């Protein structure tokens, strides 16, 4: 499967995403430059983590207007698969390709930790390799990860199963203590209503080898790759 | 003319920064502080035929870029005839780096 990983000025995790896809999974992955408009024939576009454009104004607000994002929006409108990780999730929300927004963590602190998330919808192209209710252990590292959306949007998203990942404890139970950033309804990852665009705050690309502390992140990328077969 | 833009966390949206500042003010002994919201203030110098045209243009800017309607409210004020402020010379001209190259 052919993947395109976008590099914005200030992207940090593009290299790790490429490493996970190419070196660990043996996929065909290429770097895409934010000023280009070509997606290089990618079947899945990855918007990586980092601090695109220095997080000026709001996280993702400037990157959203990069030339490549026009192509990404068209690609998504045609049903193409797009995954945004951390800053990539913020960019997708700013671009209105995903509902809601990501605000400053409740604690006001940058959080670097390993958390548990529960797969609440395993019927998406991004989670099909996981079991429904499966708990994944993934790293997070963000200052603006508090997911918010208007109540009526949240209700609609819950109904349709767009809330794909939720912060939980190791046993898979939601709680205030297990919600690291104050996200509404402990939301860690959401999909659009057509389920071809997905954003999540945790970093699956940092959890692809035992040496890195776990390989639960592979489930996300394997889900996408399996669907392309 | 100059347009001032005030961007604030939307009503009903938790504002953790405002809360932290509120807590600090209270602990400093400022009595009567009921609530604090922390937002963003932007000034835009703009050439426009009228105050209404300037305001309309800035509102478009807010809708497209400056504010996120999911989480923020904004308000604009046009200062007609305000003198353009001198730009601070932090870097010698020509040496400012573009961050998007």
Interface residues (C-beta under 8 A of the other chain):
Chain A: X9 X35 X53 X54 X57 X58 X61 X65 X93 X94 X100 X101 X103 X104 X105 X106 X107 X108 X146 X148 X149 X150 X182
Chain B: X13 X14 X16 X17 X20 X65 X66 X68 X70 X71 X99 X100 X101
